[in-house]
């Protein structure tokens, strides 16, 4: 996959509220989940494996 993440379909959680200023955005691909700061989308994003993201999501859901 290219290091250019501008073509990804970024989205915020439906829990981010109407202001949406202090959120992260994610973009899901077949290879990974990309994460970035919604306040400054020009900053470098990071990526985690799909399994790593699933583990994180389970942790957040259960706590």
N, C-alpha and C positions, 0 to 999 in steps of 0.2 A: 504494500500500500504506500502511496506517496506520503511524504511528510506534510503536505499541504492539507490542512484540515478545514479550509474555507468551504469546500464542497460538501461537507457533511451536513446531515439534517439534525441540527441542534435543537434540544427542547428542555424546558424546565418542568419540574414536578407540578402537578395540579395543586399541591399543598403550598406552593410558594406565595400564594396570596395575590391580591390585586396590585400591590406595589411592585413586587418582583425584583427589588433592588439588591437584596442580599442573598443571592442564590447561586447555586452552581447549575450549569447546563451540561447535559450529556448527549453524546451521539453514539449510537450503537452500530457497529459493523459486524460482519461475520467473524473477523479476526479479534476484535477487542472492543472495549467501551472507552470512549474518550471523555475526559472531564475538563471543564474550564470554568473560570470565574465569570459570572454573567455581568458583573460591573465593568469588566475590562476584557472583552473578547479578543483584543489584539495580543494579549499575553499568551505565552505558550501553554498549550493544553498538555495534559498527561494522559497516558492510556494504561488500562489494566486489562488483564485477561477476562474473558467472559466468566470463567469460574471464580476469579477473584472478586468481580463485581457481584456475582450471585451470593457469595459468602458475605460480603459487606451488606448487601440488601437484607439478607436473612438476619444478620446481627442487629441492624437498625430496626427492623420490624419487631424483633423479639425483645427490645429494650426500651 
